[in-house]
Amino acid sequence: MKKTVESVTQGHPDKVCDQIADAIVDEYLRRDPQAQVDLNVMGSHGMMMIGGEVTSTADFDIGALAQKVYKDIGYRDDVEVFVNIEAQSDEMKRIKNGTTDNVVINGYATSETRELLPRAVVYAHNLSRRLDDLRKTDPAFSWLKPDGKVQVVMDRDKVVGVTVCASHQVSVADKDVQTALLERLLVPIVGEQGAQLYINPIGSFTEVGFRADSGASGRKSNVDTYGGLIPHGDCALSGKNPGKVDRAGSYMARHAARYIVSEGLASAAMVNLVYSMGRAEPVHIHAAGIGVKSKGAKMDLTNLIKEKFDFRPEAIVERLDLLKPVYQATASYGHFGREGFPWEGPTREREKMQPDAEEGKLF
């Protein structure tokens, strides 16, 4: 069965917005760990709008921070920033221990890779990260611009197609772009397996960022999570303090799914959480696995994770130590499968990894 996954570079307009949103979250957490943040960022043709609700004792220049992140990503044009952030409504402030929205969340893990992510997701993120690394660290690729995206098509364990859209300076010919990226991007990661490889298939890509396109935070949810290979739920992650159930629940659902797979109870696992406004406990919790190993064959995975994990937002924040300002880093190349984040834990040694996840449905 073929699977298709997309990833994008740091300079993709939607991801620019996510990084700015999470940089703001981080700055609030540095100054006020109890800050309640729920904001969105939108950019379009030379302007950027930051809006939402924040309750916090912290005060800083949000527009200046947004400009800095934009420049740090690699853009050199000027963007006019508008900030319209208000305090949370009194009704929202009344909700002290419960959730502030109705949210459906899915967490997933698979033994396909040491990252416990689908292999296609890992390939896509590695390619987009490598595209950024070439631009930032290799003088031979100084002609690359920040905007870019990657699409990977796999047929079981084999890459059968890759499409790369890489922005570049006007002075570089399309053929030179294709030759350089084939040699330094695609072959080192994908190899020469006979896959169909496309680099800038419609020609030059020189108009980029908010000068050429619009972007919005929360719009690349499949890139943030599991590549669209499992149902995503209905939440976005960036721009929210870690106590928001969208964020905390997504991290704990992934953490619980990782536990099932890491303990050898299943080859792949999905954890489904449903939260209802005003209640701290999920109104529904379900876990399922495929490729169930003998160790977990007679186990009720739902009851297991109910016993092992507390899915109330406050408990999640405490268990995973989520008040540290680490979130800008999550807003590129996915929130999962990367070391250094407490919801991930250590990755398995490659020699222990068995790519044995079976085809099938979890729900």
N, C-alpha and C positions, 0 to 999 in steps of 0.2 A: 504494500500500500504506500502510495506516495504521500509525503508530508512536506508542506511549504511553510517556511518561517522567514520573517523579516527582522532585521536589526537596523539601527541608524547610528550615525556618528554624533558626537557631541554638538556639532554645529547644525544639525537638522532643526528647523524652526520650532517644531513641537518640543524637542528635547532641550533647546535653549530655554524655553519657558519652564519646563520641569526643573532644570538646574537652578534657575533664578528663584523659583518658588521654594525649593528646598534650601537654597542658600539663606533665604529669609527665615525659614523655619529654624535652621541652625543658629542664626544670630539671635533669635528670640530665646532659644534654649540656653545659649551661653550667658545671656543676661538675666533670664527669668525661666528656670526649668519648669515652672508651673504654667507657663503661657499657654493659652488656648488659641490655636491658629487654624484658620480655614480660609485659604485664599486661592485665587486663580490668577494666572498671568496670560496675557494675550499680546502678540506682536504682529504688526502688519505695516509694511511699506513706510519705514522710517519712524514708527511710533511703537510704544509699548504701554500697555495698560495693566496695572496691578490693582486688583480689587478683592474685597472679602471682609471677613470679620476677625478681629483679634481682641482678646482680653488679656492684658499684660501690663506689668509695671515698667517694662523696657521701653526705651525710646531711642531710635537711631534713624539715620538717613536711608530710608529704604530705596529711594531712587538712585542714590550714589552706589549702593551695594549692587543694584541691578545692572547699572552701567559697568561696574567693575567685572562682574561675572561675564557679561557680554563680551567685553574686551579680552578677558582671560581665555575665553573659548577660542578666540582667534579672529574676531571681526574687528575691522578698523573704521567702519562707517559710524556716523553719529546717529543715535536713536533718541528721540524725545520720549521721556518717561512721564506718565501720569499715574499718580497714586491716589486711590480712593478706598481707604480702609476704615471701617467703623467698628465700634465695640459690638460684641455679641448682644443680641436682643435679651431683654429681661426674661423672656420665656425660656431661652436656651440656658441662661445662667441658673435657672431653677433646677436643671437636671444635673445633679451632683455626682451620682454614682452610676447612672445608667447611660445608655448610648443616645446620641442625638439624632439618629437617623435609622431607617430600615435598610439593612445591608445584607446582601448575599455574598458569601466568600467561598472560594475553593482553593485549597492548598494541594500541592502535588509533589511527588518525588518518584524517581525511577532509577533502577540500577544500570541503565544504559551507559552511564558515564560516571567518572569519579566525582563530578559536580552534582550528581543525582538529578540531572536535568535531561530532557530529550536531546539526543545527539544533534539534531538539526538546530536546536536553540544554541547549543554550545558553538557549533560551526559559525552560525550567523553572528553571534556576539564577538567571537575571535576575529572574524574578518573586519567588522566595523571598528573594533579596538585597534587592530593592526593598521587600518587606514588612517586613523587619528595619529597613531604612533609615528608612522612614516612622515606625516605632515609636520609633526612637532619636533622630531629628533633627527631626521635625516636631511641634510642640506640638499641632497640630490632630488628631494621631493618638496622643496620650498614653494613650488608652483601649485601645490594642492591648496584648495580653499576648505573652510570648515564643514560645509554642507555635504552630506552623503548618505547613502543607504545601500543595504545589501539584502538580497533575497536568495535563500537557499532552498533547493528542492532535493529531497532524498527519497530513494526507493529502498525501504528497509534500512540497511546499514551503509548504503552506497550513495554518495553525492552524485546526482545526475544532472544538476543544473545550478548555475550561480549567475546572478545578475548584479553587477556593481554599478552604482551611479556615483561618480566622484567629481566634485566641483573642482575647477582649475582656472588658472589665469588664462586670459585671452591669447597670450603669446605662445601657448603650448598647443601644438597640433593634436588633433584627435588621435591620430595613429600613434604618436609618441606617448600619449596618456595610456592607450591600450597596451602597448608593448611594455611599458614600465610597470604597470600594475599587474599584468599577467606574470611577469618574472618575479616581482618582489612581494606581491600580495596573494595572488591565487595559488600559484604552484607551491609555495612553502606551506600553506595551510591545507589546501584541498588536494594537492598532488596532481599527478597527470593520470587521471583515472578514465579518461575518455568522456568526462562530463561536458555538457554544453556550457560554455563560458561566454558571458556577454559583459562588456565594459562600455558604459555610456552608449547603449544601443541606438539612441535617437540622435547621437552627435554631440556637439559641444555642450558643456554645462558650466557656464561662466557667471550667470546671474543668480545670486544666492542670498540666503538669509531673509531678513525682514524687508530688504529692498526689492525682493522678487516674489516673496510669498508670505503667507500668514502662518502663524503657529499659535498653539494654545496648550496650556498645561493639562495633563490628564488625558490627552488624546492618543497616546501611544501605550495603552494599557497592555496590549499583547506583547510589546517589546519589554515592558516592565516585568512581566510574569513568565508565562509558559508558551509564548509564541503563538497563541491561539489554538494549540493542540488539545487543550482541555477547555471546558466552559470557564469563562473568566469570572463570572459573577457580575456585579454592577457597581464596582467601586474603583475610584482612582486613588493613587497613593501620594503623589507629590503635592506639596503645599499644605499639608496637614500635620499638626503636632502628633507625636507618636502615640498619645493616648486616644486619639480618634479611632473608633472601632474599625474604620476602613483600613487603616494602616496597621494597628496592633493586631487585629484579627487576621489580616493577610499574612503577617509574619509568623503568628503562632500556628496558623493552619499549615503553612509550609514546614515549620519546625516539627509539628506532630507527624506530618507525612514522611519527613526525613527519618524520624524515629522508627516508624514502622519498617521502612526499607533498610535502614542501617542495622536494625536488630535482626534482619534476615527473616522477617515474618511474611514478606511479600516482595515480588520483583518490582512492583509499582503500586503506589497508594495514592488515594485522593481523600482529602478531608473536607467535608462540606459544613459550613457554619451559617446560620441564619440569625441575625440580630433584629430585635424590634425596638423601636424608639422608647426610651424611658426605662428599659430593663437592662441590667448588667449581664446577666447570664444569657447565652444564646437560647433562642426558643427552639432551635433544632441543631443537633450535632449528629453527623454520620461519617463513618470511615469505611472504606472498602479497599480491597487489594486484589490484584491479579497476579498470576504466577505465584500463588501462595505456597510457601515452603512448608515442609513437614512440621517445623517448629511452631508455625502459626496456623496450621490447618484447622484445628478445632477451636481457635480463638475467636471471640467476638471483638473485632477491632474497634467498633464503636465504644463498647464498654471499656476497653483497654485505654483509649485516649481520654475518656471521661475520668478515669481513675488517675492517669498520669499527668494530665494538664488541666489547669484552671483557665478557662477562656473568657473570664471577665476582663475588660480592658485594663483596669487598675492592676490586676494580678499579672497580666501579660507584661505591662510596663516594668513591674518590679522584677519578674523572673528573667526577662531578657535585657534588663538594664537599658531601657530605650530612651532615657532622657539625655544621653550623650549626643552632641551635635555631629552626627555622621551622615546626614541625609543627602547633602549635595552629591556625595559620592555615589549614592544609590541611583541617581537620576540619569546615569549613562550605563549602557550595556546590561541592564536588568538588575533587579533587586535581589536575585537569587543565584546560587551557584558560585558565589565569590567569597573567598576567605576574608575574615576581619569583621563580619557582621554577626552579632550574637544569635540571630535566628538560624544561622547556617551551621555553626560548629565546624569541627575539622572535616575536611574531605577525606574520603577513603584512599588508601594507597592504590595506585593503578594496578598493581599485580593482584589485588584482591577484587578488583572490579569485574563483575560478570555481566556482559551485555545480554541479559536473559529476559528482559521484559517482554511479555507475550502480547500479541495483538489481542484486543478485546475491549469491552466497555466496562467501566467502573460503576456506572449508574444506569 
